[in-house]
Amino acid sequence: MNGGPATAPALALAIRGGFGGSPGAGRETFPEVALFPPFVSIPVVVECVAGSGIAVGGQDLHWESAGAFTGEISGAMLAECGATHVLVGHSERRHLFGESDRDVARKTAAALRAGLVPVVCLGETLAERESGETRAVLERQFAGGPATVPAREWGGLVIAYEPVWAIGTGRNATPETAREAHGAIRELVSRHAGPDIAAAARILYGGSVNGANAAAYFGEDEVDGVLVGGASLKAGDFLKIIEEAVAWSRS
């Protein structure tokens, strides 16, 4: 809940400028970059990054395409605003607003129906990690969300491992911890959709990622990218992460 229509353009334009403008020669190895502003700022951010190769997404959606759901927004509405991606099952949605695995499954399906790329978030709490339940939690959340997507549709799906204990706390999972969790998730994908799809699946790490630690995550084979929170609110910090991603993609 940061960056309304009056302030979001400055941040989006600063990121665009540092990203290098529009796609062209030499950009083949650049990583995918997407911004997820509040709903009210999506149109202005879309306008700011048009032609740059930067995608824009929503932070949530409802599982129905229309209806009497006051305060909600549909995938079709996000697409109409120019969004191409959407977060689903973010830890704050799960733990602050009570979203269930069934909600996540329905929202994932709704995103795909609307032609959006769902970034589906999974992750355990500190208590669950300390009690050795990480794998069980990931299995449950996977079964209740991504596993409901037919294998033929997996090309349009992204997963983010988002340990709740590392969100906005300044505590981050070590690269080794992330690798272990990502490996477990990839194994689940393989069981559900087959080894080829699992090998191609994009699994992001999210949890207090910043310019100082991003390279360590990119260096892990199982980590395909990062989901950035607080560090995305300052263009310089976010651009540093992009720089690390560029270096990683070219290595």
C-alpha positions as protocol buffer text, in pm:
chain_id: "A"
residue {
  index: 1
  type: MET
  ca { x: 0 y: 0 z: 0 }
}
residue {
  index: 2
  type: ASN
  ca { x: 262 y: 247 z: -123 }
}
residue {
  index: 3
  type: GLY
  ca { x: 261 y: 484 z: -419 }
}
residue {
  index: 4
  type: GLY
  ca { x: -65 y: 642 z: -529 }
}
residue {
  index: 5
  type: PRO
  ca { x: -120 y: 795 z: -875 }
}
residue {
  index: 6
  type: ALA
  ca { x: 54 y: 1118 z: -769 }
}
residue {
  index: 7
  type: THR
  ca { x: 379 y: 956 z: -656 }
}
residue {
  index: 8
  type: ALA
  ca { x: 402 y: 626 z: -843 }
}
residue {
  index: 9
  type: PRO
  ca { x: 505 y: 782 z: -1180 }
}
residue {
  index: 10
  type: ALA
  ca { x: 829 y: 927 z: -1041 }
}
residue {
  index: 11
  type: LEU
  ca { x: 938 y: 588 z: -909 }
}
residue {
  index: 12
  type: ALA
  ca { x: 831 y: 404 z: -1225 }
}
residue {
  index: 13
  type: LEU
  ca { x: 1012 y: 653 z: -1449 }
}
residue {
  index: 14
  type: ALA
  ca { x: 1328 y: 635 z: -1238 }
}
residue {
  index: 15
  type: ILE
  ca { x: 1326 y: 255 z: -1263 }
}
residue {
  index: 16
  type: ARG
  ca { x: 1260 y: 274 z: -1636 }
}
residue {
  index: 17
  type: GLY
  ca { x: 1548 y: 516 z: -1685 }
}
residue {
  index: 18
  type: GLY
  ca { x: 1789 y: 298 z: -1493 }
}
residue {
  index: 19
  type: PHE
  ca { x: 1663 y: -16 z: -1664 }
}
residue {
  index: 20
  type: GLY
  ca { x: 1792 y: 118 z: -1994 }
}
residue {
  index: 21
  type: GLY
  ca { x: 1489 y: 236 z: -2190 }
}
residue {
  index: 22
  type: SER
  ca { x: 1326 y: 27 z: -2458 }
}
residue {
  index: 23
  type: PRO
  ca { x: 1431 y: -326 z: -2551 }
}
residue {
  index: 24
  type: GLY
  ca { x: 1683 y: -350 z: -2832 }
}
residue {
  index: 25
  type: ALA
  ca { x: 2024 y: -477 z: -2929 }
}
residue {
  index: 26
  type: GLY
  ca { x: 2212 y: -634 z: -2643 }
}
residue {
  index: 27
  type: ARG
  ca { x: 1899 y: -676 z: -2432 }
}
residue {
  index: 28
  type: GLU
  ca { x: 1844 y: -1044 z: -2515 }
}
residue {
  index: 29
  type: THR
  ca { x: 1989 y: -1161 z: -2185 }
}
residue {
  index: 30
  type: PHE
  ca { x: 1815 y: -901 z: -1967 }
}
residue {
  index: 31
  type: PRO
  ca { x: 1593 y: -1044 z: -1695 }
}
residue {
  index: 32
  type: GLU
  ca { x: 1220 y: -1000 z: -1684 }
}
residue {
  index: 33
  type: VAL
  ca { x: 1119 y: -707 z: -1463 }
}
residue {
  index: 34
  type: ALA
  ca { x: 765 y: -642 z: -1339 }
}
residue {
  index: 35
  type: LEU
  ca { x: 623 y: -374 z: -1111 }
}
residue {
  index: 36
  type: PHE
  ca { x: 319 y: -436 z: -888 }
}
residue {
  index: 37
  type: PRO
  ca { x: 173 y: -99 z: -781 }
}
residue {
  index: 38
  type: PRO
  ca { x: -156 y: -51 z: -595 }
}
residue {
  index: 39
  type: PHE
  ca { x: -464 y: -93 z: -814 }
}
residue {
  index: 40
  type: VAL
  ca { x: -526 y: 281 z: -847 }
}
residue {
  index: 41
  type: SER
  ca { x: -175 y: 336 z: -985 }
}
residue {
  index: 42
  type: ILE
  ca { x: -169 y: 59 z: -1244 }
}
residue {
  index: 43
  type: PRO
  ca { x: -282 y: 276 z: -1541 }
}
residue {
  index: 44
  type: VAL
  ca { x: -26 y: 552 z: -1476 }
}
residue {
  index: 45
  type: VAL
  ca { x: 255 y: 303 z: -1422 }
}
residue {
  index: 46
  type: VAL
  ca { x: 161 y: 119 z: -1741 }
}
residue {
  index: 47
  type: GLU
  ca { x: 185 y: 449 z: -1925 }
}
residue {
  index: 48
  type: CYS
  ca { x: 522 y: 532 z: -1766 }
}
residue {
  index: 49
  type: VAL
  ca { x: 689 y: 204 z: -1865 }
}
residue {
  index: 50
  type: ALA
  ca { x: 523 y: 156 z: -2206 }
}
residue {
  index: 51
  type: GLY
  ca { x: 772 y: 25 z: -2460 }
}
residue {
  index: 52
  type: SER
  ca { x: 1042 y: -40 z: -2202 }
}
residue {
  index: 53
  type: GLY
  ca { x: 1000 y: -414 z: -2162 }
}
residue {
  index: 54
  type: ILE
  ca { x: 894 y: -367 z: -1798 }
}
residue {
  index: 55
  type: ALA
  ca { x: 570 y: -547 z: -1716 }
}
residue {
  index: 56
  type: VAL
  ca { x: 304 y: -431 z: -1470 }
}
residue {
  index: 57
  type: GLY
  ca { x: 91 y: -645 z: -1242 }
}
residue {
  index: 58
  type: GLY
  ca { x: -177 y: -627 z: -976 }
}
residue {
  index: 59
  type: GLN
  ca { x: -127 y: -719 z: -612 }
}
residue {
  index: 60
  type: ASP
  ca { x: -439 y: -937 z: -589 }
}
residue {
  index: 61
  type: LEU
  ca { x: -761 y: -1028 z: -771 }
}
residue {
  index: 62
  type: HIS
  ca { x: -1098 y: -1188 z: -707 }
}
residue {
  index: 63
  type: TRP
  ca { x: -1178 y: -1534 z: -839 }
}
residue {
  index: 64
  type: GLU
  ca { x: -1494 y: -1418 z: -1017 }
}
residue {
  index: 65
  type: SER
  ca { x: -1493 y: -1209 z: -1334 }
}
residue {
  index: 66
  type: ALA
  ca { x: -1773 y: -978 z: -1217 }
}
residue {
  index: 67
  type: GLY
  ca { x: -2049 y: -956 z: -958 }
}
residue {
  index: 68
  type: ALA
  ca { x: -2157 y: -825 z: -619 }
}
residue {
  index: 69
  type: PHE
  ca { x: -1816 y: -830 z: -453 }
}
residue {
  index: 70
  type: THR
  ca { x: -1779 y: -475 z: -324 }
}
residue {
  index: 71
  type: GLY
  ca { x: -1420 y: -362 z: -291 }
}
residue {
  index: 72
  type: GLU
  ca { x: -1278 y: -641 z: -509 }
}
residue {
  index: 73
  type: ILE
  ca { x: -1117 y: -634 z: -854 }
}
residue {
  index: 74
  type: SER
  ca { x: -1127 y: -896 z: -1127 }
}
residue {
  index: 75
  type: GLY
  ca { x: -859 y: -1029 z: -1354 }
}
residue {
  index: 76
  type: ALA
  ca { x: -1042 y: -884 z: -1652 }
}
residue {
  index: 77
  type: MET
  ca { x: -1030 y: -539 z: -1489 }
}
residue {
  index: 78
  type: LEU
  ca { x: -656 y: -572 z: -1428 }
}
residue {
  index: 79
  type: ALA
  ca { x: -602 y: -670 z: -1790 }
}
residue {
  index: 80
  type: GLU
  ca { x: -817 y: -379 z: -1906 }
}
residue {
  index: 81
  type: CYS
  ca { x: -587 y: -145 z: -1710 }
}
residue {
  index: 82
  type: GLY
  ca { x: -284 y: -288 z: -1891 }
}
residue {
  index: 83
  type: ALA
  ca { x: -161 y: -535 z: -1629 }
}
residue {
  index: 84
  type: THR
  ca { x: -10 y: -861 z: -1750 }
}
residue {
  index: 85
  type: HIS
  ca { x: 76 y: -1022 z: -1415 }
}
residue {
  index: 86
  type: VAL
  ca { x: -83 y: -1058 z: -1071 }
}
residue {
  index: 87
  type: LEU
  ca { x: 31 y: -1170 z: -726 }
}
residue {
  index: 88
  type: VAL
  ca { x: -172 y: -1454 z: -578 }
}
residue {
  index: 89
  type: GLY
  ca { x: -159 y: -1576 z: -218 }
}
residue {
  index: 90
  type: HIS
  ca { x: 96 y: -1323 z: -95 }
}
residue {
  index: 91
  type: SER
  ca { x: 183 y: -1391 z: 270 }
}
residue {
  index: 92
  type: GLU
  ca { x: 10 y: -1071 z: 381 }
}
residue {
  index: 93
  type: ARG
  ca { x: -308 y: -1179 z: 205 }
}
residue {
  index: 94
  type: ARG
  ca { x: -290 y: -1521 z: 369 }
}
residue {
  index: 95
  type: HIS
  ca { x: -199 y: -1412 z: 721 }
}
residue {
  index: 96
  type: LEU
  ca { x: -357 y: -1067 z: 755 }
}
residue {
  index: 97
  type: PHE
  ca { x: -672 y: -1128 z: 554 }
}
residue {
  index: 98
  type: GLY
  ca { x: -727 y: -1499 z: 603 }
}
residue {
  index: 99
  type: GLU
  ca { x: -694 y: -1621 z: 246 }
}
residue {
  index: 100
  type: SER
  ca { x: -712 y: -1999 z: 230 }
}
residue {
  index: 101
  type: ASP
  ca { x: -545 y: -2242 z: -6 }
}
residue {
  index: 102
  type: ARG
  ca { x: -883 y: -2278 z: -179 }
}
residue {
  index: 103
  type: ASP
  ca { x: -894 y: -1901 z: -232 }
}
residue {
  index: 104
  type: VAL
  ca { x: -546 y: -1916 z: -383 }
}
residue {
  index: 105
  type: ALA
  ca { x: -649 y: -2198 z: -616 }
}
residue {
  index: 106
  type: ARG
  ca { x: -955 y: -2009 z: -737 }
}
residue {
  index: 107
  type: LYS
  ca { x: -759 y: -1688 z: -785 }
}
residue {
  index: 108
  type: THR
  ca { x: -486 y: -1868 z: -977 }
}
residue {
  index: 109
  type: ALA
  ca { x: -744 y: -2013 z: -1214 }
}
residue {
  index: 110
  type: ALA
  ca { x: -909 y: -1672 z: -1252 }
}
residue {
  index: 111
  type: ALA
  ca { x: -578 y: -1510 z: -1340 }
}
residue {
  index: 112
  type: LEU
  ca { x: -509 y: -1767 z: -1611 }
}
residue {
  index: 113
  type: ARG
  ca { x: -861 y: -1725 z: -1751 }
}
residue {
  index: 114
  type: ALA
  ca { x: -799 y: -1351 z: -1776 }
}
residue {
  index: 115
  type: GLY
  ca { x: -471 y: -1406 z: -1961 }
}
residue {
  index: 116
  type: LEU
  ca { x: -260 y: -1287 z: -1667 }
}
residue {
  index: 117
  type: VAL
  ca { x: 59 y: -1447 z: -1536 }
}
residue {
  index: 118
  type: PRO
  ca { x: -12 y: -1548 z: -1174 }
}
residue {
  index: 119
  type: VAL
  ca { x: 283 y: -1522 z: -935 }
}
residue {
  index: 120
  type: VAL
  ca { x: 168 y: -1771 z: -671 }
}
residue {
  index: 121
  type: CYS
  ca { x: 330 y: -1729 z: -329 }
}
residue {
  index: 122
  type: LEU
  ca { x: 410 y: -2013 z: -88 }
}
residue {
  index: 123
  type: GLY
  ca { x: 589 y: -2003 z: 244 }
}
residue {
  index: 124
  type: GLU
  ca { x: 599 y: -2100 z: 610 }
}
residue {
  index: 125
  type: THR
  ca { x: 581 y: -1899 z: 932 }
}
residue {
  index: 126
  type: LEU
  ca { x: 863 y: -1887 z: 1185 }
}
residue {
  index: 127
  type: ALA
  ca { x: 678 y: -2125 z: 1416 }
}
residue {
  index: 128
  type: GLU
  ca { x: 629 y: -2372 z: 1132 }
}
residue {
  index: 129
  type: ARG
  ca { x: 996 y: -2354 z: 1036 }
}
residue {
  index: 130
  type: GLU
  ca { x: 1116 y: -2398 z: 1394 }
}
residue {
  index: 131
  type: SER
  ca { x: 892 y: -2701 z: 1437 }
}
residue {
  index: 132
  type: GLY
  ca { x: 1027 y: -2862 z: 1119 }
}
residue {
  index: 133
  type: GLU
  ca { x: 707 y: -2820 z: 918 }
}
residue {
  index: 134
  type: THR
  ca { x: 846 y: -2625 z: 621 }
}
residue {
  index: 135
  type: ARG
  ca { x: 818 y: -2907 z: 369 }
}
residue {
  index: 136
  type: ALA
  ca { x: 472 y: -3007 z: 491 }
}
residue {
  index: 137
  type: VAL
  ca { x: 350 y: -2647 z: 462 }
}
residue {
  index: 138
  type: LEU
  ca { x: 489 y: -2614 z: 111 }
}
residue {
  index: 139
  type: GLU
  ca { x: 327 y: -2943 z: 10 }
}
residue {
  index: 140
  type: ARG
  ca { x: -10 y: -2831 z: 150 }
}
residue {
  index: 141
  type: GLN
  ca { x: 3 y: -2488 z: -12 }
}
residue {
  index: 142
  type: PHE
  ca { x: 121 y: -2634 z: -342 }
}
residue {
  index: 143
  type: ALA
  ca { x: -156 y: -2894 z: -341 }
}
residue {
  index: 144
  type: GLY
  ca { x: -414 y: -2626 z: -262 }
}
residue {
  index: 145
  type: GLY
  ca { x: -294 y: -2383 z: -529 }
}
residue {
  index: 146
  type: PRO
  ca { x: -46 y: -2454 z: -811 }
}
residue {
  index: 147
  type: ALA
  ca { x: -131 y: -2825 z: -823 }
}
residue {
  index: 148
  type: THR
  ca { x: -486 y: -2733 z: -929 }
}
residue {
  index: 149
  type: VAL
  ca { x: -347 y: -2591 z: -1255 }
}
residue {
  index: 150
  type: PRO
  ca { x: -339 y: -2844 z: -1541 }
}
residue {
  index: 151
  type: ALA
  ca { x: 12 y: -2925 z: -1663 }
}
residue {
  index: 152
  type: ARG
  ca { x: -70 y: -2782 z: -2007 }
}
residue {
  index: 153
  type: GLU
  ca { x: -115 y: -2436 z: -1851 }
}
residue {
  index: 154
  type: TRP
  ca { x: 206 y: -2427 z: -1650 }
}
residue {
  index: 155
  type: GLY
  ca { x: 387 y: -2214 z: -1903 }
}
residue {
  index: 156
  type: GLY
  ca { x: 189 y: -1917 z: -1774 }
}
residue {
  index: 157
  type: LEU
  ca { x: 262 y: -1967 z: -1404 }
}
residue {
  index: 158
  type: VAL
  ca { x: 533 y: -1838 z: -1169 }
}
residue {
  index: 159
  type: ILE
  ca { x: 589 y: -1953 z: -809 }
}
residue {
  index: 160
  type: ALA
  ca { x: 746 y: -1741 z: -536 }
}
residue {
  index: 161
  type: TYR
  ca { x: 889 y: -1900 z: -221 }
}
residue {
  index: 162
  type: GLU
  ca { x: 811 y: -1637 z: 39 }
}
residue {
  index: 163
  type: PRO
  ca { x: 901 y: -1742 z: 395 }
}
residue {
  index: 164
  type: VAL
  ca { x: 669 y: -1538 z: 616 }
}
residue {
  index: 165
  type: TRP
  ca { x: 935 y: -1496 z: 885 }
}
residue {
  index: 166
  type: ALA
  ca { x: 1156 y: -1312 z: 633 }
}
residue {
  index: 167
  type: ILE
  ca { x: 896 y: -1066 z: 502 }
}
residue {
  index: 168
  type: GLY
  ca { x: 968 y: -711 z: 612 }
}
residue {
  index: 169
  type: THR
  ca { x: 1161 y: -828 z: 916 }
}
residue {
  index: 170
  type: GLY
  ca { x: 1511 y: -768 z: 790 }
}
residue {
  index: 171
  type: ARG
  ca { x: 1572 y: -1141 z: 842 }
}
residue {
  index: 172
  type: ASN
  ca { x: 1631 y: -1328 z: 521 }
}
residue {
  index: 173
  type: ALA
  ca { x: 1665 y: -1694 z: 444 }
}
residue {
  index: 174
  type: THR
  ca { x: 2019 y: -1791 z: 359 }
}
residue {
  index: 175
  type: PRO
  ca { x: 2083 y: -1880 z: -6 }
}
residue {
  index: 176
  type: GLU
  ca { x: 2120 y: -2241 z: 109 }
}
residue {
  index: 177
  type: THR
  ca { x: 1781 y: -2230 z: 282 }
}
residue {
  index: 178
  type: ALA
  ca { x: 1623 y: -2083 z: -29 }
}
residue {
  index: 179
  type: ARG
  ca { x: 1787 y: -2349 z: -247 }
}
residue {
  index: 180
  type: GLU
  ca { x: 1650 y: -2625 z: -27 }
}
residue {
  index: 181
  type: ALA
  ca { x: 1296 y: -2486 z: -32 }
}
residue {
  index: 182
  type: HIS
  ca { x: 1307 y: -2419 z: -405 }
}
residue {
  index: 183
  type: GLY
  ca { x: 1431 y: -2771 z: -466 }
}
residue {
  index: 184
  type: ALA
  ca { x: 1137 y: -2908 z: -267 }
}
residue {
  index: 185
  type: ILE
  ca { x: 894 y: -2695 z: -468 }
}
residue {
  index: 186
  type: ARG
  ca { x: 1051 y: -2803 z: -797 }
}
residue {
  index: 187
  type: GLU
  ca { x: 1014 y: -3165 z: -688 }
}
residue {
  index: 188
  type: LEU
  ca { x: 644 y: -3100 z: -628 }
}
residue {
  index: 189
  type: VAL
  ca { x: 611 y: -2948 z: -973 }
}
residue {
  index: 190
  type: SER
  ca { x: 781 y: -3252 z: -1123 }
}
residue {
  index: 191
  type: ARG
  ca { x: 538 y: -3487 z: -951 }
}
residue {
  index: 192
  type: HIS
  ca { x: 243 y: -3281 z: -1072 }
}
residue {
  index: 193
  type: ALA
  ca { x: 344 y: -3176 z: -1422 }
}
residue {
  index: 194
  type: GLY
  ca { x: 653 y: -3380 z: -1513 }
}
residue {
  index: 195
  type: PRO
  ca { x: 1028 y: -3323 z: -1506 }
}
residue {
  index: 196
  type: ASP
  ca { x: 1045 y: -3110 z: -1821 }
}
residue {
  index: 197
  type: ILE
  ca { x: 796 y: -2857 z: -1690 }
}
residue {
  index: 198
  type: ALA
  ca { x: 966 y: -2865 z: -1349 }
}
residue {
  index: 199
  type: ALA
  ca { x: 1302 y: -2786 z: -1506 }
}
residue {
  index: 200
  type: ALA
  ca { x: 1151 y: -2489 z: -1691 }
}
residue {
  index: 201
  type: ALA
  ca { x: 939 y: -2365 z: -1399 }
}
residue {
  index: 202
  type: ARG
  ca { x: 1026 y: -2019 z: -1265 }
}
residue {
  index: 203
  type: ILE
  ca { x: 1059 y: -2016 z: -887 }
}
residue {
  index: 204
  type: LEU
  ca { x: 1139 y: -1682 z: -724 }
}
residue {
  index: 205
  type: TYR
  ca { x: 1271 y: -1610 z: -375 }
}
residue {
  index: 206
  type: GLY
  ca { x: 1101 y: -1334 z: -175 }
}
residue {
  index: 207
  type: GLY
  ca { x: 1200 y: -1222 z: 173 }
}
residue {
  index: 208
  type: SER
  ca { x: 1401 y: -909 z: 261 }
}
residue {
  index: 209
  type: VAL
  ca { x: 1585 y: -916 z: -73 }
}
residue {
  index: 210
  type: ASN
  ca { x: 1806 y: -611 z: -131 }
}
residue {
  index: 211
  type: GLY
  ca { x: 2097 y: -496 z: -343 }
}
residue {
  index: 212
  type: ALA
  ca { x: 2350 y: -635 z: -98 }
}
residue {
  index: 213
  type: ASN
  ca { x: 2221 y: -992 z: -86 }
}
residue {
  index: 214
  type: ALA
  ca { x: 2053 y: -1038 z: -426 }
}
residue {
  index: 215
  type: ALA
  ca { x: 2366 y: -1176 z: -597 }
}
residue {
  index: 216
  type: ALA
  ca { x: 2388 y: -1458 z: -344 }
}
residue {
  index: 217
  type: TYR
  ca { x: 2035 y: -1573 z: -431 }
}
residue {
  index: 218
  type: PHE
  ca { x: 2092 y: -1541 z: -804 }
}
residue {
  index: 219
  type: GLY
  ca { x: 2397 y: -1763 z: -762 }
}
residue {
  index: 220
  type: GLU
  ca { x: 2184 y: -2058 z: -649 }
}
residue {
  index: 221
  type: ASP
  ca { x: 2084 y: -2296 z: -930 }
}
residue {
  index: 222
  type: GLU
  ca { x: 1732 y: -2345 z: -794 }
}
residue {
  index: 223
  type: VAL
  ca { x: 1658 y: -1971 z: -769 }
}
residue {
  index: 224
  type: ASP
  ca { x: 1519 y: -1823 z: -1092 }
}
residue {
  index: 225
  type: GLY
  ca { x: 1461 y: -1468 z: -968 }
}
residue {
  index: 226
  type: VAL
  ca { x: 1342 y: -1261 z: -674 }
}
residue {
  index: 227
  type: LEU
  ca { x: 1021 y: -1107 z: -546 }
}
residue {
  index: 228
  type: VAL
  ca { x: 1120 y: -772 z: -398 }
}
residue {
  index: 229
  type: GLY
  ca { x: 932 y: -585 z: -125 }
}
residue {
  index: 230
  type: GLY
  ca { x: 1067 y: -282 z: 60 }
}
residue {
  index: 231
  type: ALA
  ca { x: 1378 y: -249 z: -157 }
}
residue {
  index: 232
  type: SER
  ca { x: 1155 y: -175 z: -457 }
}
residue {
  index: 233
  type: LEU
  ca { x: 1032 y: 152 z: -304 }
}
residue {
  index: 234
  type: LYS
  ca { x: 1360 y: 328 z: -378 }
}
residue {
  index: 235
  type: ALA
  ca { x: 1468 y: 328 z: -741 }
}
residue {
  index: 236
  type: GLY
  ca { x: 1839 y: 304 z: -660 }
}
residue {
  index: 237
  type: ASP
  ca { x: 1790 y: 1 z: -438 }
}
residue {
  index: 238
  type: PHE
  ca { x: 1569 y: -176 z: -689 }
}
residue {
  index: 239
  type: LEU
  ca { x: 1800 y: -96 z: -980 }
}
residue {
  index: 240
  type: LYS
  ca { x: 2090 y: -248 z: -789 }
}
residue {
  index: 241
  type: ILE
  ca { x: 1897 y: -574 z: -772 }
}
residue {
  index: 242
  type: ILE
  ca { x: 1828 y: -552 z: -1146 }
}
residue {
  index: 243
  type: GLU
  ca { x: 2199 y: -496 z: -1208 }
}
residue {
  index: 244
  type: GLU
  ca { x: 2275 y: -813 z: -1015 }
}
residue {
  index: 245
  type: ALA
  ca { x: 2014 y: -999 z: -1217 }
}
residue {
  index: 246
  type: VAL
  ca { x: 2167 y: -875 z: -1541 }
}
residue {
  index: 247
  type: ALA
  ca { x: 2513 y: -989 z: -1433 }
}
residue {
  index: 248
  type: TRP
  ca { x: 2370 y: -1327 z: -1332 }
}
residue {
  index: 249
  type: SER
  ca { x: 2183 y: -1374 z: -1662 }
}
residue {
  index: 250
  type: ARG
  ca { x: 2498 y: -1301 z: -1860 }
}
residue {
  index: 251
  type: SER
  ca { x: 2723 y: -1531 z: -1657 }
}
